[in-house]
């Protein structure tokens, strides 16, 4: 499914943001997930997009810079329902909440999610069934990952 792109969305400096989507849309490919659920479509590789859009991400040279400095999440959705999401930290409630809400809003669109955090090695593996569990996913992401290990 391809989300409708909202025309004429501007950043706080009055610059048009190219390829911005409606909140919580599901996009196959690469996007920046922004607070509030809107996304910026990345038509190629994140690093190439960063070089071409320094007006939106000044001083950022790579995905890690954008995730840390801007608080945006890097989301890459592949075929057959596989998605990778990079967040800054397991302890950042806003990033964790944004990640969980994006997955929650799109339960029919994905089957396997890997959440990678920049504050620990490893990843958290999630499936749509995890949203049926009584344990909050936010607490699972915040507490289940030990450095150098993975969580299923």
Secondary structure, DSSP 8 states (H G I E B T S, - for coil): ----B-SS-B-TTS-B-TTBB-TT---SEEEEE-TTS-EEEESS-HHHHHHHTTTTSTT--SHHHHHHHH--EEEEE-GGGEEEEEES-TT-HHHHHHHHHHHHHTTTT-SEEEEEETTSSEEEEE-GGGGGSSS-HHHHHHHS--TTEEE-
